[in-house]
Amino acid sequence: MSKAMQEPTFLILTALADGAQHGYGIISDIDRISGGRTRMRAGTLYAALDRLQGEGLIAPDREEVVDGRLRRYYRLTDDGAAALAAEVDALRRRTEVAARRLAARPASTFFSPAVAGPTPEGLR
């Protein structure tokens, strides 16, 4: 059994699954994908991009100069897409088990914040 993919790797590969992007685009996409829960810093991103490139999961796509600065784009490789697909499948299997087990619990022991949480204004 392979080791679970770390969240930053999963998010970078997910961002690149939509097409080639440059570093700032990847950072912005990760913020959107994670619902603002994961904020990746540039130094962390570029270290991860170097590692993922070394593993053959991503590759440079193209470079362009914007406002006098070099902008490098990265793309997902076929191996990267296969690794992401395998992780998605593993996550799906684990969440299905969790959902089945939660559904099998007696209703009186299940806590749902949506039900037990504070009542919104106007609904009291």
C-alpha positions as CSV (number, residue, x, y, z in Angstrom):
1,M,0.0,0.0,0.0
2,S,1.4,3.4,-0.9
3,K,1.6,6.3,1.5
4,A,-1.1,8.9,1.5
5,M,-0.3,12.0,-0.4
6,Q,0.5,15.1,1.7
7,E,-2.1,17.9,1.4
8,P,0.2,20.4,-0.3
9,T,1.1,17.9,-3.0
10,F,-2.5,17.0,-3.5
11,L,-3.5,20.7,-3.8
12,I,-0.6,21.6,-6.2
13,L,-1.5,18.6,-8.5
14,T,-5.2,19.5,-8.3
15,A,-4.4,23.1,-9.3
16,L,-2.4,21.9,-12.3
17,A,-5.0,19.3,-13.3
18,D,-6.9,22.3,-14.7
19,G,-4.0,23.3,-16.9
20,A,-0.6,24.9,-16.8
21,Q,-0.1,27.7,-14.3
22,H,2.6,29.9,-12.9
23,G,3.6,30.1,-9.3
24,Y,1.2,32.9,-8.2
25,G,-1.6,31.2,-10.1
26,I,-1.0,28.0,-8.3
27,I,-1.0,29.8,-4.9
28,S,-4.2,31.5,-5.7
29,D,-5.9,28.3,-7.0
30,I,-4.8,26.4,-3.8
31,D,-6.5,29.1,-1.7
32,R,-9.7,28.7,-3.8
33,I,-9.6,24.9,-3.8
34,S,-9.0,24.7,0.0
35,G,-11.7,27.3,0.7
36,G,-9.0,29.6,2.2
37,R,-7.9,26.9,4.7
38,T,-4.5,26.4,3.1
39,R,-2.3,29.4,2.3
40,M,0.9,28.4,0.6
41,R,3.9,30.7,0.7
42,A,6.1,31.2,-2.3
43,G,9.1,29.6,-0.8
44,T,7.2,26.5,0.2
45,L,5.5,26.3,-3.2
46,Y,8.8,26.5,-5.2
47,A,10.5,23.9,-3.0
48,A,7.5,21.6,-3.6
49,L,7.5,22.3,-7.3
50,D,11.2,21.4,-7.5
51,R,10.5,18.1,-5.6
52,L,7.5,17.3,-7.7
53,Q,9.4,18.0,-10.9
54,G,12.2,15.7,-9.6
55,E,9.6,13.0,-9.0
56,G,8.3,13.4,-12.6
57,L,4.8,14.5,-11.4
58,I,5.0,17.9,-13.0
59,A,7.1,19.5,-15.7
60,P,7.9,23.0,-16.9
61,D,5.5,24.1,-19.6
62,R,6.7,27.4,-20.8
63,E,8.3,30.7,-19.7
64,E,7.3,34.3,-20.4
65,V,8.5,37.7,-19.3
66,V,5.9,39.8,-17.6
67,D,6.8,43.3,-16.4
68,G,10.5,42.4,-16.8
69,R,10.2,39.3,-14.6
70,L,10.4,35.7,-15.8
71,R,7.2,33.7,-15.2
72,R,7.6,29.9,-15.4
73,Y,4.5,27.8,-16.0
74,Y,4.2,24.2,-14.8
75,R,2.0,21.4,-16.1
76,L,0.8,18.1,-14.7
77,T,2.6,15.1,-16.3
78,D,0.8,11.8,-17.1
79,D,2.5,10.3,-14.0
80,G,1.3,13.2,-12.0
81,A,-2.3,12.7,-13.2
82,A,-2.1,9.0,-12.4
83,A,-0.8,9.8,-8.9
84,L,-3.6,12.4,-8.3
85,A,-6.2,9.9,-9.6
86,A,-5.0,7.2,-7.3
87,E,-5.1,9.6,-4.3
88,V,-8.7,10.7,-5.3
89,D,-9.7,7.0,-5.4
90,A,-8.1,6.3,-2.0
91,L,-9.8,9.4,-0.5
92,R,-13.2,8.4,-2.0
93,R,-12.9,4.9,-0.5
94,R,-12.0,6.2,2.9
95,T,-14.9,8.8,2.9
96,E,-17.4,6.1,1.8
97,V,-16.4,3.9,4.8
98,A,-16.7,6.9,7.1
99,A,-20.1,7.9,5.7
100,R,-21.5,4.3,6.0
101,R,-20.3,4.1,9.6
102,L,-21.8,7.4,10.5
103,A,-25.1,6.5,8.8
104,A,-25.2,3.2,10.8
105,R,-24.9,5.0,14.2
106,P,-28.1,5.4,16.2
107,A,-29.6,8.9,15.6
108,S,-29.5,9.8,19.3
109,T,-25.7,9.6,19.5
110,F,-25.0,11.6,16.3
111,F,-24.1,15.2,16.9
112,S,-24.8,17.5,14.0
113,P,-23.6,21.1,14.4
114,A,-26.2,22.2,11.9
115,V,-28.9,20.8,14.1
116,A,-27.4,21.5,17.6
117,G,-25.7,24.8,16.8
118,P,-26.9,28.3,17.5
119,T,-30.1,29.4,15.8
120,P,-29.7,32.1,13.2
121,E,-31.2,35.5,13.9
122,G,-34.8,35.7,12.7
123,L,-35.5,31.9,13.2
124,R,-36.0,32.0,17.0
